Amino acid sequence: MRCSIRERTVRKVEAEVTLPKIIFIEANGAEHPVEADLGRTVMEAALKHAVPGIDADCGGSCSCATCHVYVDDAWVPRVGGRNDMEGMMLEFAEAVEPSSRLSCQIQVTPDLDGLMLRLPLAQR
């Protein structure tokens, strides 16, 4: 079956897109570099690649805190701040720090290539 010119063009463009790499660092120091799909969330990237320590019990609806991560200080300006709902959900997390975020609320963009996220000792 032959592809149309449009289909071949779309495939070529998709092949040329470099997916951002996000590095999840477990509390024990183990690193998990993953490629993240643009337009998805950091949590979805973690689940897709079975990153240990991201439970995501609510599936990304910002109604729990089991995808809690710590954003490396150098990345905080690019990742952005918490919204009010995220702040309320983080009240249920353990060991919250100023750089704490819910990974379900961080959208993957090309600017996040190389993002480093630390994981808490446990999710709750």
Secondary structure, DSSP 8 states (H G I E B T S, - for coil): ----HHHHHHHHHHHH----EEEEE-TTS-EEEEE--TTSBHHHHHHHTT-TT---TTSSSSSS-TTEEEE-GGGHHHH----HHHHHHHTTSSS--TTEEEGGG-B--GGGTTEEEE--S---
